[in-house]
Amino acid sequence: MKKYFGTDGIRGIPEKSLEEVTVKKICASVEKILEPNSIALILDTRQSCDQITDWIVKGFSEKITITNYGVLPSGSMPILLEAFNEDLGIVISASHNPSEYNGIKLIGKNGSKLDDDMEIQIEKELNNVKEPDKYSKVNNSIKGYEVYLEFLKSVNNLKLDKFDLMIDAANGSAYKIIDELLNDKKANFNLISNNPDGKNINQDCGATYPENLQKNISKGQIGISFDGDADRLIMIDENQQVVNGDVLLTILSKYLHEKGNLNGDIVVGTVMSNYGFKAAMTDFGFQLIETPVGDKYVAEAMKKNNAKLGGEQSGHIILKDYLPVGDALVTCLLVLEAIDYFGISIVDFREKYLTEYPQKLSNIELENSISDEQLEFINQIALEMSIKLDLDGRYLIRNSGTEPLLRVLVEARSQDSMESFSNELLTKINNYLN
């Protein structure tokens, strides 16, 4: 079992749950196992990114060249690795987490996140490695921004002036490049939450807080929101309703199928996927493959099944023809292309093809992740409740892979039964934990 790596790299609060010695030893272990000669580094807009950069540099020996390509969405890393022939990518970000968190994601030369076996191997070496006597140094470059922007421009030739868009950049890594990209695409857009100050990333904005768009948007506009490192996309439709990853996958799967680009008509989702999404996949005649939560598991299943589309309800979408990881900017361009192709609004598409079950995801704050035994007991509580109340739906209870939270998902055919079951379950779980 892994101690430091979660579902999306290593995260914590710098100098508290994420310590300098841990980062440096992880880097020393990576050097020993993967033997990179060069490393590409990108950051989000958190105040602590410079501090983490310093820790990383001190964890690698002087034999390794590190290039800092600056603030860029995490989806840019595969492009940088290929363009500049780098051996390893490191993304300094805590993605959708609050600003006080930070972390590192390791991206292999092939552009994909490291698999569980490699992360376990890296952790096993931590007790055997020493920090280098003479450590690396970092070079800064703006060339990565230029290369990634050109890549984004090449995704499609769609002129975006036919849409009325509002963009929430989450005060994160996409804040600058999305402005330049949409201007190049002749888009009609407004940009909000695009003034990062090191502390306001994801703060009441972005993909984890769609209410920011909903309160600013006008009826008829389409909202687009990213998270801190811009690997998640959540949209708002023309009726000001949230468009999550399940809806995005439904739109994209039908579009790719009609264009002949949905290999084997296979779509990869996770156990969090709404029943309505699963029903839509069945109605379309597509094969849905489900994985544990985490876009790395989606990517692994896509590779195993030679699938071209996969994603999570949270808005991580992987479009294999473009990148091996999620990139909210690419996803955004393809969704708008799909809507233009169908010639209908997102609202009309949903009404025609997708009936979503009412669903609620609640987070219970923890000091530390609960044990497997505690989780098993809580699931037994939920099972007994579901039998007693004859739940016409489902529940899912799990530790977060990125924060000390217990995530509790409840889904039911009616809003009332979903709310009632969720409230009673949360009360029982809190009573047990306290």
C-alpha positions as CSV (number, residue, x, y, z in Angstrom):
1,M,0.0,0.0,0.0
2,K,1.3,3.5,-0.9
3,K,2.0,6.0,1.9
4,Y,2.7,9.2,-0.1
5,F,1.2,8.8,-3.6
6,G,-2.5,9.3,-3.9
7,T,-4.8,9.0,-6.9
8,D,-3.1,12.1,-8.5
9,G,0.5,12.3,-7.3
10,I,1.7,13.5,-3.9
11,R,-0.2,16.3,-2.1
12,G,-0.3,18.1,1.3
13,I,0.3,21.4,3.0
14,P,3.9,22.4,2.5
15,E,5.9,22.2,5.8
16,K,3.0,20.4,7.5
17,S,1.7,17.3,5.7
18,L,4.1,17.8,2.8
19,E,7.7,18.1,4.1
20,E,10.8,19.1,2.3
21,V,12.7,15.9,3.2
22,T,9.9,13.8,1.6
23,V,10.0,15.7,-1.7
24,K,13.8,15.6,-1.9
25,K,13.8,11.8,-1.1
26,I,11.1,11.1,-3.7
27,C,13.2,13.0,-6.2
28,A,16.3,11.1,-5.3
29,S,14.4,7.8,-5.5
30,V,13.0,8.8,-8.9
31,E,16.6,9.5,-10.1
32,K,17.8,6.1,-8.9
33,I,15.0,4.2,-10.5
34,L,14.1,6.1,-13.7
35,E,17.6,7.6,-14.4
36,P,16.4,10.7,-16.2
37,N,18.9,13.0,-17.8
38,S,16.5,15.9,-18.2
39,I,13.3,17.0,-16.5
40,A,10.6,19.4,-17.6
41,L,8.9,21.4,-14.8
42,I,5.6,23.3,-14.9
43,L,3.6,25.0,-12.1
44,D,0.2,26.3,-11.3
45,T,-0.3,29.7,-9.6
46,R,0.1,28.8,-5.9
47,Q,2.3,30.9,-3.7
48,S,4.2,27.8,-2.6
49,C,5.3,26.7,-6.1
50,D,8.7,28.4,-5.9
51,Q,9.3,26.6,-2.5
52,I,8.4,23.2,-4.0
53,T,10.6,24.0,-7.0
54,D,13.6,24.6,-4.7
55,W,12.9,21.3,-2.9
56,I,12.8,19.4,-6.2
57,V,16.0,20.9,-7.4
58,K,17.8,19.9,-4.2
59,G,16.5,16.3,-4.6
60,F,18.2,15.7,-7.9
61,S,21.9,15.5,-8.5
62,E,23.9,17.9,-10.6
63,K,23.9,15.3,-13.5
64,I,20.3,16.2,-14.3
65,T,19.1,19.2,-16.2
66,I,15.9,20.8,-15.0
67,T,13.9,23.3,-17.2
68,N,11.1,25.3,-15.6
69,Y,8.6,26.1,-18.4
70,G,6.5,28.2,-16.0
71,V,2.8,28.4,-15.3
72,L,1.0,26.0,-17.7
73,P,-1.9,23.6,-17.6
74,S,-0.9,20.1,-16.6
75,G,-2.1,18.8,-20.0
76,S,0.8,20.6,-21.6
77,M,3.3,18.3,-20.2
78,P,3.1,15.5,-22.8
79,I,3.6,18.2,-25.5
80,L,6.7,19.6,-23.8
81,L,8.2,16.1,-23.2
82,E,7.9,15.4,-26.9
83,A,8.8,18.8,-28.2
84,F,12.0,19.2,-26.1
85,N,12.9,15.5,-25.8
86,E,12.7,15.6,-22.0
87,D,13.0,12.3,-20.0
88,L,10.5,13.1,-17.2
89,G,7.9,15.7,-16.4
90,I,7.0,17.1,-13.0
91,V,3.9,19.1,-12.4
92,I,3.8,21.3,-9.3
93,S,0.2,21.6,-8.4
94,A,-2.6,20.4,-6.1
95,S,-5.1,20.6,-8.9
96,H,-8.6,21.4,-7.6
97,N,-7.5,21.5,-3.9
98,P,-7.5,24.8,-1.9
99,S,-4.5,27.1,-2.2
100,E,-2.7,26.0,1.0
101,Y,-2.2,22.6,-0.6
102,N,0.4,21.8,-3.1
103,G,2.1,18.7,-4.6
104,I,3.9,17.0,-7.4
105,K,2.7,14.8,-10.3
106,L,5.2,12.7,-12.1
107,I,4.7,12.2,-15.8
108,G,6.7,9.6,-17.7
109,K,8.5,10.2,-21.0
110,N,5.5,8.7,-22.8
111,G,3.3,11.6,-21.4
112,S,1.3,9.4,-19.0
113,K,1.2,9.4,-15.2
114,L,3.3,6.7,-13.5
115,D,1.4,3.6,-12.7
116,D,0.8,2.2,-9.2
117,D,3.6,-0.3,-9.4
118,M,6.2,2.3,-10.3
119,E,4.9,4.6,-7.4
120,I,5.2,1.7,-5.0
121,Q,8.8,1.0,-6.2
122,I,9.7,4.7,-5.7
123,E,8.4,4.7,-2.2
124,K,10.2,1.5,-1.3
125,E,13.5,3.1,-2.2
126,L,13.0,6.1,0.2
127,N,14.8,4.5,3.1
128,N,17.8,3.6,0.8
129,V,18.5,6.9,-0.9
130,K,20.4,9.9,0.2
131,E,20.0,13.5,-0.8
132,P,22.7,14.5,-3.3
133,D,25.8,16.3,-2.1
134,K,25.8,18.4,-5.2
135,Y,22.3,19.1,-6.5
136,S,20.9,20.2,-9.8
137,K,20.0,23.7,-10.9
138,V,17.0,25.0,-12.8
139,N,16.8,26.9,-16.1
140,N,13.8,29.0,-17.1
141,S,12.2,28.9,-20.5
142,I,9.1,30.5,-22.2
143,K,9.3,28.1,-25.2
144,G,6.9,25.6,-23.6
145,Y,4.1,28.2,-23.5
146,E,4.6,28.9,-27.2
147,V,4.7,25.2,-28.2
148,Y,1.6,24.4,-26.2
149,L,-0.4,27.4,-27.5
150,E,0.4,26.3,-31.1
151,F,-0.8,22.8,-30.2
152,L,-4.1,24.1,-28.8
153,K,-4.6,26.2,-31.9
154,S,-4.2,23.1,-34.0
155,V,-6.9,21.0,-32.2
156,N,-9.6,22.3,-34.6
157,N,-10.3,25.1,-37.0
158,L,-13.7,26.0,-35.4
159,K,-14.3,29.7,-35.2
160,L,-15.9,30.4,-31.8
161,D,-17.7,33.6,-32.6
162,K,-21.0,31.8,-33.0
163,F,-21.0,31.0,-29.2
164,D,-21.5,33.4,-26.3
165,L,-19.0,32.1,-23.7
166,M,-18.1,32.9,-20.1
167,I,-14.8,31.5,-18.9
168,D,-13.9,30.9,-15.2
169,A,-10.1,30.3,-15.1
170,A,-10.1,29.4,-11.4
171,N,-7.2,31.9,-10.9
172,G,-5.2,29.0,-12.0
173,S,-2.7,27.8,-14.6
174,A,-5.0,28.5,-17.6
175,Y,-5.7,32.1,-16.8
176,K,-3.3,33.6,-19.4
177,I,-3.2,31.0,-22.2
178,I,-7.0,30.6,-22.5
179,D,-7.3,34.4,-23.1
180,E,-4.8,34.2,-26.0
181,L,-6.3,31.0,-27.4
182,L,-9.9,32.3,-27.5
183,N,-8.8,35.6,-29.0
184,D,-7.1,33.6,-31.8
185,K,-10.3,31.6,-32.3
186,K,-12.3,34.8,-32.7
187,A,-14.4,33.9,-29.7
188,N,-17.1,36.1,-28.1
189,F,-16.2,35.6,-24.4
190,N,-15.9,37.1,-21.0
191,L,-13.2,35.9,-18.7
192,I,-13.5,35.8,-14.9
193,S,-11.3,34.6,-12.0
194,N,-8.2,35.3,-14.0
195,N,-6.2,37.4,-11.6
196,P,-4.1,34.9,-9.5
197,D,-2.4,36.3,-6.5
198,G,-0.9,33.1,-5.1
199,K,-3.6,32.5,-2.6
200,N,-6.9,32.6,-4.6
201,I,-6.6,29.6,-6.8
202,N,-9.9,27.6,-6.7
203,Q,-11.2,30.0,-4.1
204,D,-15.0,30.2,-4.7
205,C,-14.4,29.7,-8.4
206,G,-13.4,27.2,-11.0
207,A,-14.6,23.7,-11.7
208,T,-15.2,22.8,-8.1
209,Y,-17.4,25.9,-7.5
210,P,-19.7,26.2,-10.6
211,E,-21.9,28.6,-8.6
212,N,-19.4,31.3,-9.5
213,L,-20.3,30.9,-13.2
214,Q,-24.0,30.4,-12.5
215,K,-24.3,33.7,-10.6
216,N,-22.4,35.7,-13.3
217,I,-23.7,34.1,-16.5
218,S,-26.7,35.2,-18.5
219,K,-29.3,32.9,-19.9
220,G,-28.3,31.7,-23.3
221,Q,-24.5,31.9,-22.6
222,I,-22.4,28.8,-22.2
223,G,-20.1,28.7,-19.2
224,I,-16.7,27.0,-19.1
225,S,-14.7,26.5,-15.9
226,F,-11.3,24.9,-15.2
227,D,-9.7,23.8,-12.0
228,G,-6.3,24.9,-10.7
229,D,-4.1,23.0,-13.1
230,A,-6.8,22.9,-15.9
231,D,-7.2,19.2,-16.2
232,R,-10.9,19.3,-15.2
233,L,-13.7,20.9,-17.2
234,I,-17.1,21.7,-15.8
235,M,-19.5,23.7,-18.0
236,I,-22.8,25.5,-17.5
237,D,-25.5,25.1,-20.2
238,E,-27.7,27.7,-21.7
239,N,-30.3,27.3,-18.9
240,Q,-27.6,27.9,-16.3
241,Q,-27.4,24.2,-15.2
242,V,-24.2,22.4,-14.4
243,V,-22.7,20.2,-17.1
244,N,-20.5,17.6,-15.4
245,G,-18.1,15.0,-16.8
246,D,-20.9,12.5,-17.4
247,V,-22.7,14.9,-19.7
248,L,-19.4,15.9,-21.5
249,L,-18.7,12.2,-22.1
250,T,-22.2,11.6,-23.5
251,I,-21.8,14.5,-25.9
252,L,-18.2,13.5,-27.0
253,S,-19.0,9.8,-27.3
254,K,-21.9,10.4,-29.7
255,Y,-19.9,12.9,-31.7
256,L,-16.8,10.7,-32.0
257,H,-19.0,7.7,-32.9
258,E,-20.7,9.7,-35.7
259,K,-17.3,10.9,-37.0
260,G,-16.0,7.3,-36.9
261,N,-13.4,8.1,-34.2
262,L,-14.8,6.1,-31.2
263,N,-12.6,3.0,-31.5
264,G,-14.7,-0.1,-30.9
265,D,-17.5,2.2,-29.5
266,I,-15.8,1.8,-26.1
267,V,-16.1,4.5,-23.5
268,V,-14.2,4.4,-20.1
269,G,-15.9,5.8,-17.0
270,T,-15.6,5.4,-13.2
271,V,-17.7,3.9,-10.4
272,M,-18.9,7.5,-9.8
273,S,-20.7,7.7,-13.1
274,N,-24.4,8.6,-12.9
275,Y,-26.9,5.8,-13.8
276,G,-28.4,8.1,-16.5
277,F,-25.0,8.2,-18.2
278,K,-24.7,4.5,-18.1
279,A,-28.2,4.2,-19.6
280,A,-27.2,6.6,-22.4
281,M,-24.2,4.5,-23.2
282,T,-26.5,1.4,-23.4
283,D,-29.0,3.3,-25.6
284,F,-26.2,4.3,-27.9
285,G,-25.0,0.7,-28.2
286,F,-21.6,1.6,-26.7
287,Q,-19.5,-0.6,-24.3
288,L,-18.9,1.2,-21.0
289,I,-15.9,0.1,-18.9
290,E,-15.8,1.2,-15.3
291,T,-12.7,1.9,-13.2
292,P,-11.9,3.1,-9.7
293,V,-11.9,6.9,-9.2
294,G,-8.8,8.6,-10.6
295,D,-8.0,9.6,-14.1
296,K,-4.8,7.5,-14.1
297,Y,-7.0,4.4,-13.8
298,V,-9.2,5.7,-16.6
299,A,-6.0,6.2,-18.7
300,E,-4.8,2.7,-17.9
301,A,-8.1,1.1,-18.8
302,M,-8.2,3.1,-22.1
303,K,-4.7,1.8,-23.0
304,K,-5.7,-1.8,-22.1
305,N,-8.9,-1.7,-24.2
306,N,-7.5,0.6,-27.0
307,A,-10.2,3.1,-26.2
308,K,-10.1,6.7,-27.4
309,L,-12.4,8.3,-24.9
310,G,-12.6,8.1,-21.1
311,G,-13.2,10.3,-18.1
312,E,-14.7,11.1,-14.8
313,Q,-17.8,12.8,-13.6
314,S,-15.5,15.4,-12.0
315,G,-14.6,16.7,-15.4
316,H,-11.3,14.8,-16.2
317,I,-11.8,13.8,-19.8
318,I,-9.1,12.0,-21.8
319,L,-9.2,12.2,-25.6
320,K,-6.6,9.7,-26.7
321,D,-6.2,11.1,-30.2
322,Y,-4.9,14.4,-28.7
323,L,-3.3,13.6,-25.4
324,P,-2.7,10.7,-23.0
325,V,-3.9,12.8,-20.0
326,G,-6.8,15.0,-19.3
327,D,-6.7,18.6,-20.6
328,A,-9.7,20.9,-20.0
329,L,-8.8,23.3,-22.8
330,V,-8.7,20.5,-25.4
331,T,-12.0,19.0,-24.0
332,C,-13.6,22.5,-24.2
333,L,-12.6,22.9,-27.9
334,L,-14.0,19.4,-28.8
335,V,-17.3,19.8,-26.9
336,L,-17.9,23.1,-28.7
337,E,-17.1,21.4,-32.0
338,A,-19.5,18.6,-31.2
339,I,-22.3,21.0,-30.3
340,D,-21.7,22.9,-33.5
341,Y,-21.8,19.6,-35.4
342,F,-25.1,18.6,-33.9
343,G,-26.6,22.0,-34.4
344,I,-28.5,22.0,-31.1
345,S,-27.9,23.6,-27.7
346,I,-26.4,21.7,-24.8
347,V,-29.8,21.9,-23.1
348,D,-31.5,20.3,-26.1
349,F,-28.9,17.6,-26.3
350,R,-29.4,16.7,-22.6
351,E,-33.1,16.6,-23.0
352,K,-32.9,14.3,-26.0
353,Y,-30.2,11.9,-24.9
354,L,-29.6,11.9,-21.2
355,T,-31.9,11.5,-18.1
356,E,-29.7,11.9,-15.0
357,Y,-30.6,10.4,-11.6
358,P,-30.6,13.0,-8.7
359,Q,-27.2,12.6,-7.1
360,K,-25.4,14.2,-4.1
361,L,-21.7,14.0,-3.2
362,S,-20.9,15.0,0.4
363,N,-17.5,15.4,2.0
364,I,-16.8,14.6,5.6
365,E,-13.6,16.2,6.9
366,L,-11.1,13.9,8.6
367,E,-7.9,14.3,10.5
368,N,-6.5,11.2,8.7
369,S,-8.0,8.8,6.2
370,I,-10.0,6.1,7.9
371,S,-8.8,2.5,7.9
372,D,-10.1,-0.2,5.6
373,E,-11.8,-1.8,8.6
374,Q,-13.6,1.4,9.4
375,L,-14.6,1.9,5.8
376,E,-16.0,-1.7,5.7
377,F,-18.1,-1.0,8.9
378,I,-19.5,2.3,7.4
379,N,-20.4,0.4,4.2
380,Q,-22.3,-2.2,6.3
381,I,-24.2,0.7,7.9
382,A,-25.1,2.0,4.5
383,L,-26.1,-1.5,3.2
384,E,-28.4,-2.1,6.2
385,M,-30.0,1.3,5.5
386,S,-30.5,0.6,1.8
387,I,-32.2,-2.7,2.5
388,K,-34.4,-1.1,5.2
389,L,-35.4,1.9,3.2
390,D,-35.5,0.0,-0.1
391,L,-33.2,2.5,-1.9
392,D,-34.0,2.8,-5.6
393,G,-30.5,3.9,-6.4
394,R,-27.0,3.4,-5.0
395,Y,-24.4,4.8,-2.6
396,L,-20.6,5.0,-2.8
397,I,-18.3,5.7,0.2
398,R,-14.6,6.1,-0.2
399,N,-11.5,7.9,1.1
400,S,-10.4,10.8,-1.1
401,G,-7.2,10.2,-2.9
402,T,-6.1,13.8,-2.6
403,E,-7.3,15.2,0.7
404,P,-8.2,14.0,4.2
405,L,-11.9,13.6,3.3
406,L,-14.5,10.8,3.3
407,R,-16.5,11.1,0.1
408,V,-20.1,10.0,0.3
409,L,-22.1,9.7,-2.9
410,V,-25.9,8.9,-2.9
411,E,-28.0,8.5,-6.1
412,A,-31.7,7.7,-6.3
413,R,-34.5,7.8,-8.8
414,S,-36.2,10.7,-7.0
415,Q,-34.8,13.9,-5.4
416,D,-36.7,13.3,-2.1
417,S,-35.5,9.7,-1.6
418,M,-31.9,10.8,-2.5
419,E,-32.0,13.7,0.0
420,S,-33.6,11.6,2.7
421,F,-31.2,8.7,2.4
422,S,-28.1,11.0,2.1
423,N,-29.1,13.0,5.3
424,E,-29.7,9.9,7.4
425,L,-26.5,8.2,6.1
426,L,-24.4,11.2,6.9
427,T,-25.8,11.4,10.4
428,K,-25.1,7.8,11.0
429,I,-21.5,8.1,9.7
430,N,-20.7,11.2,11.7
431,N,-22.1,9.5,14.9
432,Y,-19.9,6.5,14.2
433,L,-16.8,8.6,13.6
434,N,-17.4,10.8,16.6
